[in-house]
Amino acid sequence: MKELRRPARLAPGARVAVVAPSGPVPEERLQAGLDLLRGWDLDPVAAPHVLDRHGTFDYLAGADADRAADLQAAWCDPSVDAVLCARGGYGAQRMADLLDWEAMRAAGPKVFVGFSDITALHEAFATRLGLVTLHGPMAAGVDFVKSARAQDHLRATLFAPETVRTIVSGGTALVPGRARGVTLGGCLALLAADLGTPHARPRAAGGLLCLEDVGEETYRLDRYLTQLLRAGWLDGVRGVLLGSWENCGAPDRVRALLTDRLGALGVPVTQDFGFGHCAGALTIPFGVAAELDAEAGTLTLDEPALR
């Protein structure tokens, strides 16, 4: 697996667009997130349809075409330095095929941030644009607007990425050891759902795979992991980082499942790495070469996430 192109870091005064590719966005949380970004001396701009709601499917932030148009316009606007997702939910897969990837590639690299349902776009940005992206807190996410740790780590990654080249999780080894590879991953359910689509990479070989999820019963996690294993998608993976598993069943039962499904891979696995659907979530860059030390619970990037 190859390293991807790194976008430029942000500087004070940078213009950032906030888009809603997936679920509907609460206005009060959006305003709180925009205020935080202004406090970082950024110039945040909400996309035209960011507060829309779909007329029939209230789990979508407006029509697929409008959500895609917002992302496309923000990405292709030369005055915009970064695109931040407002929240996850569901819907990114529905609009990914409506994006003009050639035009977005021509617009050049810039920073892209999100997680959860945005996993589908992390995969697409990797395969279609060859671009490093940030799996991190979203502008209208409750964990972002209420968590100083999440804010501080994202801010450092955006403005001074050399200061967070080593990401210290406080996690522990499920399977001990060290491994080198290129980071990738996201929400387990989305990675499984993305298999076979034009935007998904064919396998995770050579990668340090980051996995997390929320609100999935343990047997569903089993199904997703088994699907990835049966499809050969995990063949050749170098190491695994496990994030949060909020509301996915009893922690001991989830841990037993993860050991059962991932232990036979024969690679280091670290748990409780502190990214995903949890308070104080860390920002993890995808597409960078790094070393995982499962016992120390650290991920050390070869280079800063952003140039």
C-alpha positions as CSV (number, residue, x, y, z in Angstrom):
1,M,0.0,0.0,0.0
2,K,1.4,3.4,-1.1
3,E,1.5,6.6,0.9
4,L,-0.9,9.2,-0.3
5,R,-0.3,12.9,-1.1
6,R,-0.4,15.2,2.0
7,P,-2.3,18.4,1.8
8,A,-0.9,21.6,3.2
9,R,-1.5,22.5,6.9
10,L,-3.7,25.4,7.8
11,A,-2.6,28.8,8.8
12,P,-4.5,31.5,10.7
13,G,-7.1,33.1,8.5
14,A,-7.6,29.9,6.4
15,R,-11.1,29.5,4.9
16,V,-12.8,26.2,5.8
17,A,-16.1,25.0,4.4
18,V,-18.5,22.9,6.5
19,V,-20.6,20.4,4.6
20,A,-23.2,17.8,5.5
21,P,-22.7,14.7,3.3
22,S,-24.8,12.4,5.5
23,G,-27.3,13.0,8.3
24,P,-29.2,16.2,9.3
25,V,-27.4,18.7,11.4
26,P,-28.8,20.4,14.5
27,E,-28.4,24.2,14.0
28,E,-27.4,24.9,17.6
29,R,-24.5,22.4,17.4
30,L,-23.4,23.8,14.0
31,Q,-23.3,27.3,15.4
32,A,-21.3,26.1,18.4
33,G,-18.8,24.4,16.0
34,L,-18.5,27.4,13.8
35,D,-17.8,29.6,16.8
36,L,-15.0,27.2,17.9
37,L,-13.4,27.3,14.5
38,R,-13.6,31.1,14.5
39,G,-11.8,31.0,17.9
40,W,-9.0,29.2,16.1
41,D,-8.7,32.2,13.8
42,L,-10.2,30.3,10.9
43,D,-12.8,31.6,8.5
44,P,-15.6,28.9,8.5
45,V,-18.3,29.0,5.9
46,A,-21.4,26.8,6.1
47,A,-22.4,25.2,2.8
48,P,-25.8,26.3,1.3
49,H,-27.6,23.0,2.1
50,V,-25.9,22.2,5.4
51,L,-29.1,22.6,7.4
52,D,-31.4,20.9,4.9
53,R,-33.6,17.9,5.7
54,H,-34.8,15.4,3.2
55,G,-38.6,15.6,2.6
56,T,-39.2,11.9,2.7
57,F,-36.1,10.4,4.5
58,D,-35.5,12.4,7.6
59,Y,-32.2,10.6,8.2
60,L,-30.7,12.5,5.3
61,A,-29.4,16.1,5.3
62,G,-31.3,17.0,2.2
63,A,-31.3,15.6,-1.3
64,D,-28.4,13.5,-2.5
65,A,-27.7,16.0,-5.4
66,D,-27.6,19.0,-3.0
67,R,-25.3,17.3,-0.5
68,A,-23.0,16.3,-3.4
69,A,-23.1,19.8,-4.9
70,D,-22.1,21.3,-1.6
71,L,-19.1,19.1,-1.2
72,Q,-18.1,19.5,-4.9
73,A,-18.4,23.3,-4.8
74,A,-16.4,23.6,-1.6
75,W,-13.7,21.3,-2.8
76,C,-13.3,23.1,-6.1
77,D,-13.4,26.6,-4.6
78,P,-9.8,27.8,-4.7
79,S,-10.5,30.1,-1.7
80,V,-11.3,27.1,0.5
81,D,-8.3,25.4,2.3
82,A,-10.2,22.7,4.1
83,V,-13.5,20.9,4.0
84,L,-14.9,19.7,7.3
85,C,-17.9,17.5,7.6
86,A,-20.6,18.6,10.0
87,R,-21.6,15.2,11.2
88,G,-22.0,11.5,10.2
89,G,-25.2,9.5,10.4
90,Y,-26.0,8.0,7.0
91,G,-26.0,9.1,3.4
92,A,-22.4,9.5,2.1
93,Q,-22.7,6.4,0.0
94,R,-25.8,7.7,-1.7
95,M,-24.0,10.9,-3.0
96,A,-20.5,9.6,-3.6
97,D,-21.3,8.6,-7.2
98,L,-22.7,12.1,-7.9
99,L,-19.3,13.7,-7.4
100,D,-17.1,14.8,-10.3
101,W,-13.9,13.1,-9.2
102,E,-11.9,14.4,-12.2
103,A,-12.9,18.0,-11.3
104,M,-12.0,17.4,-7.7
105,R,-8.6,15.9,-8.6
106,A,-7.9,18.9,-10.8
107,A,-8.8,21.3,-7.9
108,G,-5.7,20.0,-6.1
109,P,-5.2,18.6,-2.5
110,K,-6.7,20.2,0.5
111,V,-7.6,19.1,4.0
112,F,-10.7,16.8,4.5
113,V,-12.0,15.9,8.0
114,G,-14.7,13.6,9.2
115,F,-15.5,10.1,10.6
116,S,-18.3,7.6,11.1
117,D,-20.4,7.5,7.9
118,I,-17.7,9.7,6.3
119,T,-15.6,6.5,6.1
120,A,-17.1,6.0,2.7
121,L,-15.6,9.3,1.6
122,H,-12.2,8.5,3.2
123,E,-12.1,5.5,1.0
124,A,-13.1,7.4,-2.1
125,F,-10.7,10.2,-1.4
126,A,-7.9,7.6,-1.1
127,T,-8.8,5.7,-4.3
128,R,-10.0,8.6,-6.5
129,L,-7.8,11.4,-5.3
130,G,-4.8,9.6,-3.8
131,L,-5.1,12.0,-0.8
132,V,-4.3,11.9,2.9
133,T,-7.5,12.6,4.9
134,L,-8.1,13.1,8.6
135,H,-10.3,10.7,10.6
136,G,-11.3,13.2,13.2
137,P,-14.0,15.2,15.1
138,M,-16.7,16.9,13.0
139,A,-17.7,20.5,13.2
140,A,-21.2,19.9,14.6
141,G,-20.4,16.8,16.6
142,V,-21.3,16.8,20.2
143,D,-18.0,15.2,21.1
144,F,-16.2,18.0,19.4
145,V,-18.1,21.0,20.8
146,K,-17.9,19.6,24.3
147,S,-14.4,18.1,24.4
148,A,-11.2,20.1,24.9
149,R,-9.1,17.0,24.2
150,A,-10.8,16.4,20.8
151,Q,-10.5,20.1,19.9
152,D,-6.8,20.3,21.0
153,H,-5.7,17.3,19.0
154,L,-7.5,18.3,15.9
155,R,-6.2,21.8,16.1
156,A,-2.6,20.6,16.6
157,T,-3.0,18.3,13.6
158,L,-4.3,21.1,11.4
159,F,-1.9,23.8,12.4
160,A,1.2,22.1,13.8
161,P,1.1,18.5,12.7
162,E,4.8,17.9,13.6
163,T,3.8,18.2,17.2
164,V,1.5,15.2,17.0
165,R,3.6,12.8,14.9
166,T,3.4,10.4,17.7
167,I,-0.2,9.7,18.7
168,V,-0.3,8.3,22.3
169,S,-3.5,6.5,23.0
170,G,-3.1,5.0,26.4
171,G,-4.4,1.8,24.9
172,T,-3.2,-1.7,25.5
173,A,-2.2,-4.7,23.4
174,L,-4.8,-7.2,22.4
175,V,-2.0,-8.9,20.4
176,P,1.5,-7.5,21.2
177,G,4.1,-6.4,18.7
178,R,5.2,-3.7,16.4
179,A,4.2,-3.2,12.8
180,R,4.8,-0.7,10.0
181,G,2.3,0.2,7.3
182,V,0.1,2.9,5.8
183,T,-2.9,4.0,7.9
184,L,-6.5,3.4,6.7
185,G,-9.9,2.4,8.0
186,G,-12.8,4.0,9.9
187,C,-16.2,2.7,10.8
188,L,-16.4,-1.1,10.5
189,A,-19.9,-1.2,9.2
190,L,-19.1,1.2,6.4
191,L,-15.9,-0.6,5.4
192,A,-18.0,-3.8,5.0
193,A,-20.8,-2.1,3.2
194,D,-18.3,-0.5,0.8
195,L,-16.9,-3.8,-0.5
196,G,-17.2,-4.1,-4.2
197,T,-18.0,-0.5,-4.9
198,P,-15.9,1.6,-7.3
199,H,-14.6,3.7,-4.5
200,A,-13.3,1.0,-2.2
201,R,-9.8,-0.3,-2.2
202,P,-9.7,-4.0,-3.1
203,R,-7.8,-5.0,0.1
204,A,-6.0,-3.6,3.2
205,A,-2.7,-5.3,2.4
206,G,0.2,-3.3,3.7
207,G,-2.0,-1.2,5.9
208,L,-2.4,-0.3,9.6
209,L,-6.1,-0.7,9.8
210,C,-8.1,1.5,12.2
211,L,-11.5,0.1,13.2
212,E,-14.3,1.4,15.4
213,D,-18.1,1.5,15.4
214,V,-21.2,2.6,17.4
215,G,-24.6,1.2,18.2
216,E,-24.0,-2.2,16.6
217,E,-24.9,-5.4,18.4
218,T,-22.0,-7.8,18.9
219,Y,-23.3,-10.3,16.4
220,R,-23.4,-7.5,13.8
221,L,-19.7,-6.7,14.4
222,D,-19.1,-10.4,14.0
223,R,-20.9,-10.3,10.7
224,Y,-18.9,-7.3,9.4
225,L,-15.5,-8.7,10.4
226,T,-16.4,-12.1,9.0
227,Q,-17.4,-10.5,5.7
228,L,-14.1,-8.7,5.5
229,L,-12.2,-11.9,6.3
230,R,-14.2,-14.0,3.8
231,A,-13.7,-11.4,1.1
232,G,-9.9,-11.5,1.6
233,W,-10.0,-7.8,2.4
234,L,-7.8,-8.3,5.5
235,D,-5.2,-10.4,3.8
236,G,-1.8,-8.9,4.2
237,V,-2.8,-6.2,6.7
238,R,0.2,-5.3,8.9
239,G,-1.5,-4.2,12.1
240,V,-4.8,-3.2,13.6
241,L,-5.8,-0.3,15.8
242,L,-9.1,-0.6,17.6
243,G,-11.0,2.5,18.6
244,S,-14.3,2.9,20.5
245,W,-17.2,0.5,20.5
246,E,-19.9,2.6,22.1
247,N,-23.2,0.8,22.6
248,C,-22.0,-2.3,20.9
249,G,-22.6,-4.7,23.8
250,A,-20.7,-5.6,26.9
251,P,-17.1,-4.6,26.6
252,D,-15.8,-8.0,27.6
253,R,-17.9,-9.7,25.0
254,V,-16.8,-7.2,22.3
255,R,-13.2,-7.8,23.3
256,A,-13.7,-11.5,23.0
257,L,-15.2,-11.1,19.6
258,L,-12.3,-8.9,18.3
259,T,-9.8,-11.4,19.7
260,D,-11.6,-14.3,18.0
261,R,-11.9,-12.6,14.6
262,L,-8.6,-10.6,14.5
263,G,-6.2,-12.7,16.6
264,A,-5.6,-15.2,13.9
265,L,-4.3,-12.6,11.5
266,G,-0.9,-12.9,13.2
267,V,-0.3,-9.1,13.4
268,P,-0.1,-6.7,16.3
269,V,-3.5,-5.4,17.5
270,T,-4.0,-2.5,20.0
271,Q,-7.2,-1.8,21.7
272,D,-8.8,1.3,23.3
273,F,-6.9,3.6,21.0
274,G,-9.2,6.5,21.6
275,F,-10.6,7.4,18.2
276,G,-14.1,7.3,16.8
277,H,-17.4,7.6,18.7
278,C,-16.0,8.5,22.1
279,A,-15.3,11.5,24.2
280,G,-12.0,13.2,23.5
281,A,-11.6,11.4,20.2
282,L,-8.1,11.6,18.7
283,T,-7.5,12.6,15.1
284,I,-5.9,9.9,13.0
285,P,-4.5,10.7,9.5
286,F,-5.3,8.1,6.8
287,G,-2.8,7.5,4.0
288,V,0.5,8.1,5.9
289,A,3.3,5.6,6.6
290,A,3.6,4.9,10.3
291,E,4.7,2.4,13.0
292,L,2.3,0.9,15.5
293,D,3.6,-0.2,18.9
294,A,0.7,-2.3,20.3
295,E,2.1,-2.6,23.8
296,A,2.9,1.1,24.2
297,G,-0.4,2.1,22.5
298,T,1.4,4.5,20.2
299,L,1.2,5.3,16.5
300,T,4.3,7.1,15.2
301,L,4.0,8.8,11.7
302,D,7.0,8.9,9.4
303,E,6.1,12.4,8.5
304,P,3.6,15.0,9.8
305,A,0.0,14.3,8.5
306,L,0.0,17.6,6.6
307,R,2.8,19.5,4.7
